[in-house]
């Protein structure tokens, strides 16, 4: 029983990690559909259903979007 608990905890993601993965997946879809240069951070946030995006959230999203581009290469 203790071993199973350890395995579950090992694969649990933080809220930030979950959001980052969502941003990467959404960014990849939008980049493929509209192109990198035509996709804004606001487009990514809107596609995720996020309203009232602040600068810190945009900075995190930008970093995740850069990762998405690297994964497409």
Biopython code that builds the backbone (N, CA, C, O; Angstrom):
import numpy as np
from Bio.PDB.StructureBuilder import StructureBuilder

atoms = [
    (1, "UNK", "N", (0.835, -1.186, 0.000)),
    (1, "UNK", "CA", (0.000, 0.000, 0.000)),
    (1, "UNK", "C", (0.878, 1.247, 0.000)),
    (1, "UNK", "O", (0.622, 2.181, -0.760)),
    (2, "UNK", "N", (1.874, 1.273, 0.814)),
    (2, "UNK", "CA", (2.766, 2.430, 0.865)),
    (2, "UNK", "C", (3.461, 2.625, -0.472)),
    (2, "UNK", "O", (3.639, 3.760, -0.915)),
    (3, "UNK", "N", (3.853, 1.544, -1.116)),
    (3, "UNK", "CA", (4.530, 1.624, -2.414)),
    (3, "UNK", "C", (3.625, 2.270, -3.462)),
    (3, "UNK", "O", (4.094, 3.096, -4.245)),
    (4, "UNK", "N", (2.345, 1.916, -3.496)),
    (4, "UNK", "CA", (1.408, 2.501, -4.452)),
    (4, "UNK", "C", (1.263, 3.994, -4.212)),
    (4, "UNK", "O", (1.207, 4.770, -5.165)),
    (5, "UNK", "N", (1.202, 4.402, -2.967)),
    (5, "UNK", "CA", (1.085, 5.824, -2.636)),
    (5, "UNK", "C", (2.294, 6.572, -3.166)),
    (5, "UNK", "O", (2.152, 7.666, -3.711)),
    (6, "UNK", "N", (3.472, 6.005, -3.018)),
    (6, "UNK", "CA", (4.696, 6.636, -3.508)),
    (6, "UNK", "C", (4.631, 6.819, -5.015)),
    (6, "UNK", "O", (5.001, 7.880, -5.519)),
    (7, "UNK", "N", (4.168, 5.806, -5.748)),
    (7, "UNK", "CA", (4.098, 5.910, -7.199)),
    (7, "UNK", "C", (3.122, 6.995, -7.637)),
    (7, "UNK", "O", (3.391, 7.728, -8.590)),
    (8, "UNK", "N", (2.003, 7.098, -6.953)),
    (8, "UNK", "CA", (1.031, 8.138, -7.297)),
    (8, "UNK", "C", (1.638, 9.509, -7.033)),
    (8, "UNK", "O", (1.538, 10.400, -7.877)),
    (9, "UNK", "N", (2.258, 9.690, -5.891)),
    (9, "UNK", "CA", (2.868, 10.974, -5.552)),
    (9, "UNK", "C", (3.988, 11.318, -6.523)),
    (9, "UNK", "O", (4.182, 12.488, -6.850)),
    (10, "UNK", "N", (4.715, 10.336, -6.980)),
    (10, "UNK", "CA", (5.835, 10.558, -7.885)),
    (10, "UNK", "C", (5.362, 11.179, -9.196)),
    (10, "UNK", "O", (6.079, 11.991, -9.779)),
    (11, "UNK", "N", (4.184, 10.819, -9.667)),
    (11, "UNK", "CA", (3.692, 11.291, -10.956)),
    (11, "UNK", "C", (2.690, 12.430, -10.847)),
    (11, "UNK", "O", (2.151, 12.858, -11.868)),
    (12, "UNK", "N", (2.425, 12.928, -9.666)),
    (12, "UNK", "CA", (1.505, 14.044, -9.508)),
    (12, "UNK", "C", (2.175, 15.332, -9.982)),
    (12, "UNK", "O", (3.351, 15.566, -9.704)),
    (13, "UNK", "N", (1.426, 16.155, -10.692)),
    (13, "UNK", "CA", (1.947, 17.410, -11.190)),
    (13, "UNK", "C", (1.438, 18.562, -10.330)),
    (13, "UNK", "O", (0.350, 18.496, -9.758)),
    (14, "UNK", "N", (2.237, 19.607, -10.251)),
    (14, "UNK", "CA", (1.788, 20.799, -9.554)),
    (14, "UNK", "C", (0.831, 21.562, -10.466)),
    (14, "UNK", "O", (0.753, 21.283, -11.662)),
    (15, "UNK", "N", (0.117, 22.507, -9.909)),
    (15, "UNK", "CA", (-0.805, 23.330, -10.689)),
    (15, "UNK", "C", (-0.043, 24.051, -11.800)),
    (15, "UNK", "O", (-0.527, 24.144, -12.928)),
    (16, "UNK", "N", (1.137, 24.556, -11.485)),
    (16, "UNK", "CA", (1.945, 25.263, -12.466)),
    (16, "UNK", "C", (2.369, 24.348, -13.610)),
    (16, "UNK", "O", (2.383, 24.762, -14.769)),
    (17, "UNK", "N", (2.714, 23.104, -13.284)),
    (17, "UNK", "CA", (3.115, 22.144, -14.319)),
    (17, "UNK", "C", (1.945, 21.789, -15.231)),
    (17, "UNK", "O", (2.115, 21.645, -16.442)),
    (18, "UNK", "N", (0.774, 21.650, -14.653)),
    (18, "UNK", "CA", (-0.422, 21.340, -15.443)),
    (18, "UNK", "C", (-0.727, 22.491, -16.391)),
    (18, "UNK", "O", (-0.993, 22.271, -17.572)),
    (19, "UNK", "N", (-0.690, 23.721, -15.875)),
    (19, "UNK", "CA", (-0.948, 24.892, -16.708)),
    (19, "UNK", "C", (0.090, 24.995, -17.813)),
    (19, "UNK", "O", (-0.249, 25.280, -18.962)),
    (20, "UNK", "N", (1.346, 24.765, -17.474)),
    (20, "UNK", "CA", (2.420, 24.833, -18.471)),
    (20, "UNK", "C", (2.178, 23.833, -19.604)),
    (20, "UNK", "O", (2.342, 24.167, -20.777)),
    (21, "UNK", "N", (1.790, 22.615, -19.251)),
    (21, "UNK", "CA", (1.508, 21.602, -20.269)),
    (21, "UNK", "C", (0.321, 22.002, -21.141)),
    (21, "UNK", "O", (0.316, 21.748, -22.346)),
    (22, "UNK", "N", (-0.691, 22.632, -20.526)),
    (22, "UNK", "CA", (-1.841, 23.118, -21.293)),
    (22, "UNK", "C", (-1.424, 24.214, -22.262)),
    (22, "UNK", "O", (-1.857, 24.237, -23.414)),
    (23, "UNK", "N", (-0.578, 25.123, -21.783)),
    (23, "UNK", "CA", (-0.104, 26.212, -22.640)),
    (23, "UNK", "C", (0.683, 25.644, -23.811)),
    (23, "UNK", "O", (0.483, 26.063, -24.952)),
    (24, "UNK", "N", (1.569, 24.703, -23.546)),
    (24, "UNK", "CA", (2.381, 24.104, -24.616)),
    (24, "UNK", "C", (1.483, 23.438, -25.653)),
    (24, "UNK", "O", (1.664, 23.642, -26.853)),
    (25, "UNK", "N", (0.516, 22.644, -25.196)),
    (25, "UNK", "CA", (-0.373, 21.942, -26.130)),
    (25, "UNK", "C", (-1.198, 22.928, -26.948)),
    (25, "UNK", "O", (-1.354, 22.755, -28.157)),
    (26, "UNK", "N", (-1.723, 23.954, -26.298)),
    (26, "UNK", "CA", (-2.531, 24.953, -26.995)),
    (26, "UNK", "C", (-1.682, 25.748, -27.978)),
    (26, "UNK", "O", (-2.099, 25.990, -29.111)),
    (27, "UNK", "N", (-0.494, 26.151, -27.545)),
    (27, "UNK", "CA", (0.404, 26.909, -28.420)),
    (27, "UNK", "C", (0.770, 26.098, -29.654)),
    (27, "UNK", "O", (0.760, 26.626, -30.766)),
    (28, "UNK", "N", (1.088, 24.838, -29.474)),
    (28, "UNK", "CA", (1.440, 23.991, -30.619)),
    (28, "UNK", "C", (0.302, 23.934, -31.631)),
    (28, "UNK", "O", (0.536, 24.034, -32.836)),
    (29, "UNK", "N", (-0.927, 23.775, -31.150)),
    (29, "UNK", "CA", (-2.082, 23.710, -32.052)),
    (29, "UNK", "C", (-2.239, 25.017, -32.828)),
    (29, "UNK", "O", (-2.456, 25.012, -34.040)),
    (30, "UNK", "N", (-2.125, 26.139, -32.108)),
    (30, "UNK", "CA", (-2.301, 27.433, -32.766)),
    (30, "UNK", "C", (-1.151, 27.732, -33.725)),
    (30, "UNK", "O", (-1.375, 28.288, -34.801)),
    (31, "UNK", "N", (0.070, 27.373, -33.354)),
    (31, "UNK", "CA", (1.216, 27.591, -34.241)),
    (31, "UNK", "C", (1.038, 26.805, -35.531)),
    (31, "UNK", "O", (1.329, 27.310, -36.615)),
    (32, "UNK", "N", (0.564, 25.579, -35.415)),
    (32, "UNK", "CA", (0.371, 24.749, -36.607)),
    (32, "UNK", "C", (-0.769, 25.274, -37.472)),
    (32, "UNK", "O", (-0.718, 25.175, -38.698)),
    (33, "UNK", "N", (-1.789, 25.828, -36.839)),
    (33, "UNK", "CA", (-2.956, 26.308, -37.574)),
    (33, "UNK", "C", (-2.720, 27.683, -38.211)),
    (33, "UNK", "O", (-3.070, 27.900, -39.371)),
    (34, "UNK", "N", (-2.118, 28.621, -37.439)),
    (34, "UNK", "CA", (-1.994, 30.003, -37.899)),
    (34, "UNK", "C", (-0.555, 30.443, -38.168)),
    (34, "UNK", "O", (-0.331, 31.482, -38.789)),
    (35, "UNK", "N", (0.414, 29.663, -37.705)),
    (35, "UNK", "CA", (1.809, 30.053, -37.832)),
    (35, "UNK", "C", (2.292, 30.762, -36.582)),
    (35, "UNK", "O", (1.514, 31.387, -35.861)),
    (36, "UNK", "N", (3.588, 30.654, -36.339)),
    (36, "UNK", "CA", (4.178, 31.222, -35.126)),
    (36, "UNK", "C", (4.041, 32.738, -35.089)),
    (36, "UNK", "O", (3.672, 33.304, -34.060)),
    (37, "UNK", "N", (4.335, 33.396, -36.200)),
    (37, "UNK", "CA", (4.354, 34.860, -36.213)),
    (37, "UNK", "C", (2.963, 35.483, -36.092)),
    (37, "UNK", "O", (2.845, 36.657, -35.740)),
    (38, "UNK", "N", (1.918, 34.720, -36.375)),
    (38, "UNK", "CA", (0.560, 35.256, -36.306)),
    (38, "UNK", "C", (-0.163, 34.869, -35.016)),
    (38, "UNK", "O", (-1.316, 35.252, -34.818)),
    (39, "UNK", "N", (0.488, 34.130, -34.153)),
    (39, "UNK", "CA", (-0.128, 33.692, -32.898)),
    (39, "UNK", "C", (0.403, 34.547, -31.753)),
    (39, "UNK", "O", (1.611, 34.622, -31.528)),
    (40, "UNK", "N", (-0.511, 35.187, -31.035)),
    (40, "UNK", "CA", (-0.105, 36.021, -29.900)),
    (40, "UNK", "C", (-0.320, 35.267, -28.590)),
    (40, "UNK", "O", (-0.998, 34.241, -28.550)),
    (41, "UNK", "N", (0.265, 35.793, -27.530)),
    (41, "UNK", "CA", (0.059, 35.201, -26.207)),
    (41, "UNK", "C", (-1.411, 35.322, -25.817)),
    (41, "UNK", "O", (-1.960, 34.439, -25.157)),
    (42, "UNK", "N", (-2.039, 36.415, -26.226)),
    (42, "UNK", "CA", (-3.460, 36.594, -25.945)),
    (42, "UNK", "C", (-4.297, 35.541, -26.667)),
    (42, "UNK", "O", (-5.298, 35.068, -26.128)),
    (43, "UNK", "N", (-3.889, 35.170, -27.896)),
    (43, "UNK", "CA", (-4.582, 34.103, -28.628)),
    (43, "UNK", "C", (-4.525, 32.788, -27.853)),
    (43, "UNK", "O", (-5.517, 32.067, -27.749)),
    (44, "UNK", "N", (-3.349, 32.496, -27.315)),
    (44, "UNK", "CA", (-3.162, 31.256, -26.555)),
    (44, "UNK", "C", (-4.033, 31.275, -25.309)),
    (44, "UNK", "O", (-4.712, 30.296, -25.000)),
    (45, "UNK", "N", (-4.009, 32.401, -24.593)),
    (45, "UNK", "CA", (-4.823, 32.523, -23.376)),
    (45, "UNK", "C", (-6.306, 32.391, -23.709)),
    (45, "UNK", "O", (-7.040, 31.696, -23.007)),
    (46, "UNK", "N", (-6.748, 33.050, -24.770)),
    (46, "UNK", "CA", (-8.157, 32.986, -25.165)),
    (46, "UNK", "C", (-8.558, 31.559, -25.526)),
    (46, "UNK", "O", (-9.631, 31.097, -25.136)),
    (47, "UNK", "N", (-7.701, 30.860, -26.267)),
    (47, "UNK", "CA", (-7.987, 29.474, -26.650)),
    (47, "UNK", "C", (-8.083, 28.563, -25.427)),
    (47, "UNK", "O", (-8.781, 27.550, -25.451)),
    (48, "UNK", "N", (-7.381, 28.931, -24.369)),
    (48, "UNK", "CA", (-7.434, 28.151, -23.129)),
    (48, "UNK", "C", (-8.615, 28.562, -22.251)),
    (48, "UNK", "O", (-8.884, 27.935, -21.227)),
    (49, "UNK", "N", (-9.321, 29.627, -22.661)),
    (49, "UNK", "CA", (-10.455, 30.096, -21.868)),
    (49, "UNK", "C", (-10.055, 30.949, -20.688)),
    (49, "UNK", "O", (-10.822, 31.094, -19.736)),
    (50, "UNK", "N", (-8.850, 31.522, -20.737)),
    (50, "UNK", "CA", (-8.352, 32.346, -19.641)),
    (50, "UNK", "C", (-8.757, 33.790, -19.881)),
    (50, "UNK", "O", (-8.556, 34.325, -20.971)),
    (51, "UNK", "N", (-9.326, 34.416, -18.865)),
    (51, "UNK", "CA", (-9.702, 35.827, -18.941)),
    (51, "UNK", "C", (-8.906, 36.595, -17.894)),
    (51, "UNK", "O", (-8.554, 36.048, -16.849)),
    (52, "UNK", "N", (-8.626, 37.854, -18.176)),
    (52, "UNK", "CA", (-7.910, 38.682, -17.202)),
    (52, "UNK", "C", (-6.481, 38.221, -17.000)),
    (52, "UNK", "O", (-6.027, 38.071, -15.866)),
    (53, "UNK", "N", (-5.773, 37.996, -18.093)),
    (53, "UNK", "CA", (-4.393, 37.514, -18.002)),
    (53, "UNK", "C", (-3.495, 38.642, -17.519)),
    (53, "UNK", "O", (-3.513, 39.736, -18.083)),
    (54, "UNK", "N", (-2.715, 38.383, -16.487)),
    (54, "UNK", "CA", (-1.788, 39.394, -15.994)),
    (54, "UNK", "C", (-0.396, 39.184, -16.583)),
    (54, "UNK", "O", (-0.145, 38.183, -17.255)),
    (55, "UNK", "N", (0.507, 40.131, -16.328)),
    (55, "UNK", "CA", (1.849, 40.070, -16.905)),
    (55, "UNK", "C", (2.610, 38.823, -16.481)),
    (55, "UNK", "O", (3.324, 38.235, -17.293)),
    (56, "UNK", "N", (2.472, 38.409, -15.223)),
    (56, "UNK", "CA", (3.189, 37.231, -14.762)),
    (56, "UNK", "C", (2.700, 35.987, -15.505)),
    (56, "UNK", "O", (3.501, 35.142, -15.905)),
    (57, "UNK", "N", (1.404, 35.881, -15.685)),
    (57, "UNK", "CA", (0.849, 34.750, -16.418)),
    (57, "UNK", "C", (1.348, 34.766, -17.858)),
    (57, "UNK", "O", (1.681, 33.719, -18.413)),
    (58, "UNK", "N", (1.401, 35.947, -18.462)),
    (58, "UNK", "CA", (1.902, 36.052, -19.832)),
    (58, "UNK", "C", (3.371, 35.648, -19.916)),
    (58, "UNK", "O", (3.780, 34.996, -20.877)),
    (59, "UNK", "N", (4.161, 36.028, -18.924)),
    (59, "UNK", "CA", (5.575, 35.626, -18.914)),
    (59, "UNK", "C", (5.700, 34.109, -18.836)),
    (59, "UNK", "O", (6.529, 33.522, -19.531)),
    (60, "UNK", "N", (4.890, 33.472, -18.002)),
    (60, "UNK", "CA", (4.910, 32.015, -17.903)),
    (60, "UNK", "C", (4.456, 31.388, -19.212)),
    (60, "UNK", "O", (5.019, 30.388, -19.658)),
    (61, "UNK", "N", (3.441, 31.977, -19.821)),
    (61, "UNK", "CA", (2.935, 31.454, -21.089)),
    (61, "UNK", "C", (3.968, 31.616, -22.194)),
    (61, "UNK", "O", (4.123, 30.727, -23.031)),
    (62, "UNK", "N", (4.676, 32.741, -22.208)),
    (62, "UNK", "CA", (5.730, 32.945, -23.212)),
    (62, "UNK", "C", (6.801, 31.866, -23.095)),
    (62, "UNK", "O", (7.235, 31.297, -24.097)),
    (63, "UNK", "N", (7.219, 31.593, -21.870)),
    (63, "UNK", "CA", (8.241, 30.565, -21.658)),
    (63, "UNK", "C", (7.744, 29.206, -22.138)),
    (63, "UNK", "O", (8.493, 28.455, -22.762)),
    (64, "UNK", "N", (6.500, 28.892, -21.852)),
    (64, "UNK", "CA", (5.931, 27.621, -22.302)),
    (64, "UNK", "C", (5.806, 27.598, -23.819)),
    (64, "UNK", "O", (6.024, 26.560, -24.445)),
    (65, "UNK", "N", (5.454, 28.738, -24.415)),
    (65, "UNK", "CA", (5.331, 28.797, -25.873)),
    (65, "UNK", "C", (6.680, 28.579, -26.544)),
    (65, "UNK", "O", (6.754, 27.932, -27.588)),
    (66, "UNK", "N", (7.737, 29.108, -25.960)),
    (66, "UNK", "CA", (9.080, 28.882, -26.503)),
    (66, "UNK", "C", (9.404, 27.386, -26.453)),
    (66, "UNK", "O", (9.974, 26.840, -27.398)),
    (67, "UNK", "N", (9.045, 26.737, -25.368)),
    (67, "UNK", "CA", (9.237, 25.288, -25.259)),
    (67, "UNK", "C", (8.434, 24.552, -26.335)),
    (67, "UNK", "O", (8.901, 23.562, -26.898)),
    (68, "UNK", "N", (7.231, 25.041, -26.611)),
    (68, "UNK", "CA", (6.393, 24.411, -27.638)),
    (68, "UNK", "C", (7.058, 24.500, -29.002)),
    (68, "UNK", "O", (7.035, 23.543, -29.776)),
    (69, "UNK", "N", (7.645, 25.644, -29.292)),
    (69, "UNK", "CA", (8.341, 25.826, -30.568)),
    (69, "UNK", "C", (9.527, 24.880, -30.663)),
    (69, "UNK", "O", (9.759, 24.269, -31.706)),
    (70, "UNK", "N", (10.274, 24.760, -29.575)),
    (70, "UNK", "CA", (11.438, 23.860, -29.567)),
    (70, "UNK", "C", (10.996, 22.420, -29.799)),
    (70, "UNK", "O", (11.691, 21.665, -30.479)),
    (71, "UNK", "N", (9.852, 22.027, -29.245)),
    (71, "UNK", "CA", (9.363, 20.654, -29.407)),
    (71, "UNK", "C", (8.896, 20.397, -30.826)),
    (71, "UNK", "O", (8.935, 19.256, -31.289)),
    (72, "UNK", "N", (8.454, 21.435, -31.531)),
    (72, "UNK", "CA", (8.022, 21.282, -32.921)),
    (72, "UNK", "C", (9.212, 21.119, -33.864)),
    (72, "UNK", "O", (9.085, 20.548, -34.947)),
    (73, "UNK", "N", (10.370, 21.627, -33.439)),
    (73, "UNK", "CA", (11.564, 21.578, -34.302)),
    (73, "UNK", "C", (12.159, 20.193, -34.374)),
    (73, "UNK", "O", (13.162, 19.987, -35.056)),
]
sb = StructureBuilder()
sb.init_structure("model")
sb.init_model(0)
sb.init_chain("A")
sb.init_seg("    ")
for serial, (resi, resn, name, xyz) in enumerate(atoms, 1):
    if name == "N":
        sb.init_residue(resn, " ", resi, " ")
    sb.init_atom(name, np.array(xyz, "f"), 0.0, 1.0, " ", f" {name:<3s}", serial, name[0])
structure = sb.get_structure()
